[in-house]
Amino acid sequence: MPLVYDELMPDVARERLTDLRNGLLRLHLTLLDSERAAYERDVRRITGTGEYLNLVLNDPWFTWLRELSQFIVLIDETLDFADPPTPADADQLIARARALVSPSETGAGFARRYDEAMQRDPGVVLAHGDMMRVFAALAPGPGLPGPGEK
């Protein structure tokens, strides 16, 4: 018996969210590396992994990255729910991720700090470009409904 389109949708939503998560994780790691380099340049050298982890968790220098960390955890939790994510869940989280990783010179919080990181570090610019390609790949493909379509 052939699979019905609606039966495939949870798998498609799960795959899209997994791709989103993986893209955001790569971006997050690049931002952490960039912030570590800036911290070591502007404040002091970090001498070990434990010290670095403590700084990431507790130092105001790294606070702005927690918004992205928490969003990645939200995606993980959505993927772990007993009920599989729906296409609407995926669309909503993808839209929120797009809004989150939109740098803004005049914005506040994450958007402004993200813009500053992009101005300072070409590696962050490349990672941002990679994330934009992830978003492009997450767009509904031919034959799949877009957000709000049936």
C-alpha positions in Angstrom: 0.0 0.0 0.0 1.6 3.4 -1.0 2.2 5.9 1.7 -0.2 8.7 1.9 1.2 12.3 1.6 -0.1 13.2 5.1 1.8 10.2 6.6 5.1 11.5 5.3 4.6 15.0 6.7 5.9 14.3 10.2 9.1 12.8 8.7 9.5 15.9 6.5 8.9 18.2 9.4 11.4 16.3 11.6 14.0 16.3 8.8 13.6 20.1 8.3 13.9 20.7 12.0 17.0 18.5 12.2 18.6 20.4 9.4 17.7 23.7 11.0 19.2 22.5 14.3 22.4 21.3 12.7 22.8 24.6 10.9 22.2 26.7 14.0 24.7 24.5 15.9 27.4 25.1 13.4 26.7 28.9 13.5 26.7 28.7 17.4 30.1 27.0 17.4 31.5 29.7 15.1 30.1 32.5 17.3 31.6 30.8 20.4 35.0 30.6 18.7 34.7 34.2 17.6 33.7 35.4 21.1 36.5 33.4 22.7 39.1 35.0 20.4 37.7 38.5 21.1 37.6 37.8 24.8 41.2 36.6 24.8 42.3 39.6 22.7 40.4 42.2 24.8 40.3 40.8 28.3 42.7 37.9 29.1 43.8 34.5 27.9 41.5 31.6 28.8 43.7 28.8 30.2 41.5 25.7 30.0 38.3 24.1 29.0 36.8 24.3 32.4 37.5 28.0 32.6 36.1 28.5 29.2 32.9 26.6 30.0 32.4 28.7 33.2 32.9 31.9 31.2 30.3 30.8 28.6 27.8 29.9 31.3 28.4 32.8 33.6 30.3 35.7 32.2 28.4 38.7 30.8 30.7 38.7 27.7 29.0 35.5 26.5 25.4 36.2 27.7 24.1 37.3 24.3 24.8 33.8 22.9 22.4 32.2 25.3 19.4 33.2 23.3 20.7 31.1 20.4 21.6 28.3 22.8 18.1 28.3 24.3 16.5 28.3 20.8 18.6 25.2 19.8 17.3 23.5 23.0 13.8 24.4 22.0 14.2 22.6 18.7 15.7 19.6 20.5 12.7 19.5 22.8 10.3 19.7 19.9 12.1 16.8 18.2 11.9 14.8 21.4 8.2 15.2 22.0 6.1 12.0 21.9 4.0 13.5 19.1 6.1 14.2 16.0 6.5 17.8 14.9 4.0 19.0 12.3 4.8 21.0 9.2 3.3 24.0 11.0 5.7 23.4 13.9 8.6 23.3 11.5 7.5 26.4 9.7 7.1 28.3 12.9 10.5 27.4 14.3 12.2 28.1 11.0 10.6 31.6 10.9 11.7 32.3 14.4 15.2 31.1 13.6 15.3 33.4 10.6 14.2 36.4 12.8 16.8 35.5 15.4 19.8 35.3 13.1 19.1 38.6 11.4 22.0 40.9 12.3 21.1 44.5 13.0 23.5 47.4 13.5 20.7 49.4 15.1 19.0 46.5 16.9 19.3 45.4 20.4 20.5 42.2 22.2 21.4 39.3 20.0 20.8 41.1 16.7 23.2 43.9 17.5 25.9 41.6 19.0 25.6 39.3 16.0 26.1 42.3 13.7 29.2 43.3 15.7 30.6 39.7 15.4 30.0 39.8 11.6 31.8 43.2 11.4 34.8 41.9 13.3 35.2 38.3 12.1 35.1 37.0 8.5 34.5 33.5 9.8 31.1 34.7 11.2 30.2 36.2 7.9 30.9 32.8 6.2 28.9 31.0 8.9 26.0 33.4 8.3 26.2 32.7 4.6 26.1 28.9 5.4 23.1 29.5 7.6 21.3 31.4 4.8 21.9 28.4 2.5 20.3 26.2 5.2 17.3 28.4 5.3 17.0 28.3 1.5 17.1 24.5 1.5 14.4 24.5 4.2 11.9 26.2 2.0 9.1 23.9 0.9 10.1 22.1 -2.3 8.1 21.5 -5.4 4.9 19.8 -4.6 5.0 20.6 -0.9 2.7 23.2 0.5 4.3 26.4 1.8 3.4 27.9 5.2 -0.3 28.3 5.5 -1.1 26.3 2.3 -2.9 23.0 2.1 
